[in-house]
Amino acid sequence: MPIWIAALLGVVEGLTEFLPVSSTGHLILVGHFLGEGGEATKTFEVVIQSGAILAVVVHFRALLGRRVAGVFRRDPDALRLLYAITAAFIPTAIVGFLLRKIVKRWLFAPIPVAAALIVGGIFMIVVERVLARRPPPPVQKLEEVDVKRGFLIGLAQCVSIWPGSSRAMCTIVGGQLTGLTAAVAAEFSFLLALPVLVAATALDLVKSGKELVATSAARAALGVGFLVSFLVAWAVIGVFLKYLRRHGMAVFGVYRIAIGVFVLVAARFLGLTIAP
């Protein structure tokens, strides 16, 4: 993979990982139209998510430090958050492990991604309008997320194994439907990304990691993708959280629908098939 393509995919990953627009879906679309495909490219796209993982750790370093220390002190708030994240991680881990091969075989293609983008965009807009008519959400702080809400968010996250659905969209909207504010749901989504993306990256490295480091050029491309992903994601996290505290997510729904329709139209003229 040329360095400039690795850098471009790193930018795409960093920009979209924590926005409700599907980083995997965007990586598939960009990679497809750049002519980058194959198992190694799919694994590359998953592994550079580790740059986004590091961005979460750096951005939330103070919170993570307090919560880790709190776990050892048996602090109720820290333990509640840990149990909630664990409860949210388990459903996705099981479903993702069982369906990983099927998803890569049939859904890592432009048309399935476009369909998921459009459906998810419509769903986001509808949910936002419904929630606007309800009283303020009862959960205003991250520490108030309990195991039950965490598990329900985890079930919602299972939908995100379909590329284009967006892990961020599923967890943020799922959190809102369980009574979290958009900002708190986003914070929980970011923290939940740590075990989810670590597990996904580790699994792909075990399966196809040798191809990513087979040559010096491959290692250089992976390093560039990782670094760019980290820097861009770090910048995006803070901006996105500030945006959610003042605005809704409907604009991302509109964007998803527009991109999905564009891809379907392009696919019609380029003769793309449903499967990779």
Secondary structure, DSSP 8 states (H G I E B T S, - for coil): --HHHHHHHHHHHHHHTTTTT-HHHHHHHHHHHTT--SHHHHHHHHHTHHHHHHHHHHHTHHHHHHHHHHHHTT-HHHHHHHHHHHHHHHHHHHHHHHHHHHHHHHTSSHHHHHHHHHHHHHHHHHHHHHHHTS---SB-SGGG--HHHHHHHHHHHGGGGSTTS-HHHHHHHHHHHTTB-HHHHHHHHHHHHHHHHHHHHHHHHHHHHHHHTSSHHHHHHHHHHHHHHHHHHHHHHHHHHHHHTTS-SHHHHHHHHHHHHHHHHHHHHHT--S--
